[in-house]
Every structure is written in structure tokens, then in C-alpha cells.
Amino acid sequence: MVAAPSKCRPSAAALVVAPPGAPRRQLRCRCCEDTLGVPRRRLQPQLHLKQQAPAATTAPAAAPPPRPRRIVLVRHGESEGNVDEAAYTRVPDPRIGLTAKGWREADDCGRRLRDLFSSGSRDQDDWKVYFYASPYRRSLETLRGIGHAFEPHRIAGVREEPRLREQDFGNFQDREQMRVEKEIRQRYGRFFYRFPNGESAADVYDRITGFRETLLSDIVLGRFQPPGHRSTSGDMNIVLVSHGLTLRVFLMRWYKWTVRQFEGLENLANGGELVMQTGEGGRTRCGRRRPGPASSTTAS
């Protein structure tokens, strides 16, 4: 690298020629430029007035929404498919409705839930209920029957949730073929056996896992409470209206039960409920339930 020519003038001492024979002196000429040709700059002391920023005032963090006091699992009332399996050969499963007895079971369930929520509330004027329901007709009719027991201002919201639907047994069902398939399922294993063109309980487990994550997110963010009207007492009750096998799989996923534990479970009775009560540390425990005998019909 060639140094840039210096712009500084040599000092007077550097211009004096030493007489012959005189000892040479090494004169150092301090240049105002460095060896790279970049002028040296002297930093002048400057006074910087440090502006004091006003102290930031942080607003107090909003309290997280309270966890629901209960999660209640409800099986739909008695359906046409529960009393006549031939209904599945002519009516699509999602369109199977309730019998007259099923409507009464839904009404009775609603009255029991209302008594539970109101009598066990810390503040009898503040409790509310939020519903998630399977989109199948028998579940929506059960939801309607339950809703008769609640005043409109008690219902914080209703959400139709397809992931709570019945296990898919394969479109229109042939009675004799279903009998054979269920015998094979007993030998293969109730959890892993997949019906032709349908689902296994393991498939239901996968979609219930997705629903569980959605439910937990809704709980953390308080989405089940109306905006601007969030309860601070924690007397919020969540009700899932679904089907026998789907609710068993939900319990398995929620409590991390094993396949063997799942296969030992029985369906709730039609129109029956199971109460999961929130306890210490936000953990839920199974409370009272109205179980029924294991369903021998296709619909669960």
C-alpha cells in the first residue's frame, strides 16, 4: 500500500542541514496524518446533556381469566339408533334424532345441571355455562333439551364442534356386516380396530387431541366468556355434549390413561353426565356420574 502524500509542512528543525562530521540526530516528525493517509482528528470535549426520560409507568397486568369450575361430559339422550339398529341402514348417522324418551332424558339432564351449578356456586348471581356440542342431530337435540333449564343470561355461549362427533362407522351400515365387524373388533382390540371406510378409537383419539388443545387455549384466554363480561369469581361451567365412545376417548386423553384403562371404561347412560371438578392447582378430578351399561348398539 502506498501512503498518501502528506499535507503537513516539515518543521524548521527538519530543514537544518547538519555540518559534515557532526553526529546525526534522528528527528521524529510527528505528522498530522496516520500511515494510512487518514487525517487524525482530535476529539474536542463536548458536553452531552443527558435527557432524563420520564419514568415509564407500567400498567398493572390484568389478572388471567379464572379456570372453569367444572367441565361436564354429557352423552346424548336415547336415539332412534339406540333402539333400532336398522335405522343406520336407511338414515345417515349424523341425521339420527332422539326418541321421545331421549327428549325427556335431555330435559332431566338440564334440570340436574342447573341445580348443580346454582347450588354449588360461590356467587349464585354470577355463575354461567358454556356449551360445546357435536354437530350430529341427536347431540344438538340433547343440547336444546338441556338448554330449556337455563335462562338466556346464564348461557355464555354455544359452539358446534365437529371434532366431538360420533366415531365414523362407515356411512350407511349393513346390519349383518356390522355384526361381523364388531366380532372382529373384540378379537383385534376395541381401541385399534378400524371399521371399513370408518374410524378406529385411535383415530378418534387423534382428533380429540386437537380439540383438547383448542379447549385449553380457550380456557387460558377466557374465550368461553363474553367479551367485556368476564366473570371474576371462577363460576364458569363448560359442558361437552357428545357420544359415548368420544367421551371415553376424551377422558383417556385428558387424564393420560392407557389403552388398557380405556378398554375397561363403560359408556355413560343416555342423557347421563360426568362432572370433572376443578380442584387445587387447577387440576380436575372426576366427580359424580350417571353411568350406564356398555352399549351393544352401533351408536355410542
N, C-alpha and C positions, 0 to 999 in steps of 0.2 A: 504494500500500500504506500502510495506517495503522499507525504504530508502536504497539506495545503500551504501555500506561501503565507508567511507571517505578515501581518499588517502592523506590527509594533515596530517602532524605531529603536535601533540599538542605543544603549546608554553611552554617555561620554567616556566612561571608563573603558568601554569596549573598543572605542576608536583610537585610544592612545597606543602607539607602537612602542614596544619595549626596546631599549637600546641593545646593540649587539653585546653578547656575553652575559647579559643580565639573566638571572633565573626567571624562567617562565612561571607565571601565575595562572592558575586555572580560574577563569572568571565565569561565574554562572550567571547567565542572563535569564531572568525569570520572564517568561512570555505570558502575555495575557490570553494565549490560546493553549489548548492542550495538544497532545501529539496527534490527535485525530482531526485537527483543524476546527474543532468546535469551540467557540469563544467561551471562556469561563465567565460565569455570571456570579456576581456577589449578591447573596440574598440580603436584602435590606430588612431589617427587623420591622415587622408590621404587627400592628395591634389588631387582633381579631376580637371583636366584641361578641362574646358567646351569648346568643339569644336564648333566654330561658323559655323553653316550650312550656306552655301551661300543662299542669299535671293532668294526665288523661283520667277521666272519670269513667270507670268501668261499671256498667250497669250490672246489678246482681243477676247471676244466672237464674234462668227460670227453672222452677222445680220440675223434674221429669214427671210425666203423667203417671198416676198410680197404676199398678198392675191390677187386672180384673180380680175381683174377689173369688169368682168361680168360673170354671169352664164346664158346661153341662153338655153331655152327649145324649142325643135323643134319637131313637130308632123310629122310623115312620110307623104309623098305625097299620092295622091289618089291611092288606091289599087284595085285589082280585086274584093276583098270582099266588098269594099265600093260601088261598082256599081252593084254587083250581089251577093246577099247573098247565092245563091245556090252553089257558089264556095266552101263554107265551108263543103258542103256535100260530096265533091269528092277530095278536096285538103287539106292536113293538114295545120292548121293555120300558123305554122312557115314558110311554103313554099309559102304563098300568096305573089305575087310580085306586082310591080307598074304597072299602066296603062301608056299609052303614055302621058296622061295629068299629071300623078303623076311624071314622069321623068322631065317634064317641070317645075312643081312646085318645085322640088328639086333643079334644076339649078337656078331658080329665087331666091329661098331662099339663096343659096350660094352667089349670087351676092349681095343681100341685106346685108348679114352678113359681107362680105368683106368690103363693103362701110362703114358699121357701125364701124368696128374695126379699119380701117385705118384712117377715118376722125376724130374719137374720141380719137385717140391715142396721148399720151403726146410726144412720140417719134415715128415718122412714120417708122423708120427703126428698131424698137425693138419689136413691137407687135407680138404675136403668138397666136395660137389657139390649144386647146387640146380637142379631141372628146371622149365621152363615148356613146356607141350605143347598142341598143337592138340587140340580135342575130337573130331576125326574118328577113326574106328576104326583106320585104318591108322597114324595117328600114335601113338595110345595103345598099340597093339600093339608098335610100334617102341620106345616108351618102356619097355614091360615087358621086351622083349628086352635093351635096354641095361642095365636095372636088375639083370639077373642077374649082372652082373660086379662089382657093388658090395655090400659088407657094409652092413647096415642103418644102422650108426652113421656111415657115410660120407655118407649121403643126408640133407642138412639139410632138405629139403622138396621137395614136388611141387605144382605149381599148374596146373590146367587153364585155359587162356587162350583164350577164343573168338576173340579178335582175331588169333590165329595160324592161323586156319582157312584152308582152300583158297580160291582165287578162286572165286566163285559163277558157274557157267556156265549156270544156269537150270534147276534141278530135274531131272526126267528128261530125258535128252538123246536126240535123234534123230541117228543116225549120219550120214545124208546131209546133214541140216541143219547139223550141226556142221562137216562138211567145207566146206560153202559159207561158213559164218560165219568159219572160220579163213582162207579165201582172202581174204575181205573185210578181215579184220583185218590181213593182210600189206600190203594196199594203203593202208588207213586209218592204220595205226600201232599197234604192239603195246601201247603204253602207254595210249593214249587210247580205243581201241576198246572199247565196252561190249557184251557179249553180251545178246541179248534176254532179259529177265527175270533178268539176271545182273549181273555187275560188270565194270568195266574195271580194268586195273592201277592207274589213277589212284584208283579207289575203294578199292582195297586199300591204297594209299599213305596215304589219309586215316585208316583205322583203325589202320594200323601206326604212324602218328604218335602216336595216342593211347596205344598200347601202349608206345612208346618213352618217353613221359613217365612212365608208370607204372613202367617198368623203372628209369629214372634215379632216381625217387623212392625205390624200394625199395633201390637201391644206396646212396643218400645216408643213408637212415635205417637201413640194415642189416636190413631186414625179411626178407631171404633167409637170415638166420642165426637159429638157435633162440634164444628169449629166455633170457638168463642163461648162454648158452654161446657167446658171440661169440668168434670167432677173432681173435686179435691179430696173427697172422702174415701175413694177407692171402692165404692159400692157399685161397680160395674160388673155385669154378668154377661158372659158370652155363651151362646147356645149354638151347637152344631146339630143340624137336623139332617140325618143321613141314613145309611143302611147298615145292616148287621155286620157283615164282613168288613166293610170300610171302616166302621167304628172300632172294630177289634184291631185292625191294622193301625189305626191312629194311636190307640193305646200302646201297641207294640213299639211304634216309632217314638212316641213321646217319652216313654219310660225306658226305652232301650232294652226291651225284653228280647229273649232269644226266640228262635223258630220253635223250639220245643214248648216254651211258655205260650207262644201264640196258639199252637195246635191244641193246647189244653183249655183255651178260652171258649166260652159259650156266648151265643148272641144274646143281646138284650131282648126282652119281650117286645112285641109290637106295641108302640106307644110308650115304651119304658125309657127311663133315663138313668144316667150315671153321672154323679156330681164329683168333679175334681175341685177340691177346695184349696185355695192358696194359703200356705202356712208361713212359717218362719223363713226368712231369706228369699221369699218369692217362690218357693218350691210348692208344687201342687201334689196333693195326695188324693187317692180315690176315696170318696165318701160313700154315701148310701146309694143303692142302685135297686132297680127292679129287673132282675134277670129273668130270662125265660129259657125253656128247653132249647137245645140246639136245633136250629131249623133244618127240617128234612126236605124243604122245598128249594127250588132253584133260587128264588129271591132271598136275599139275605139283608 
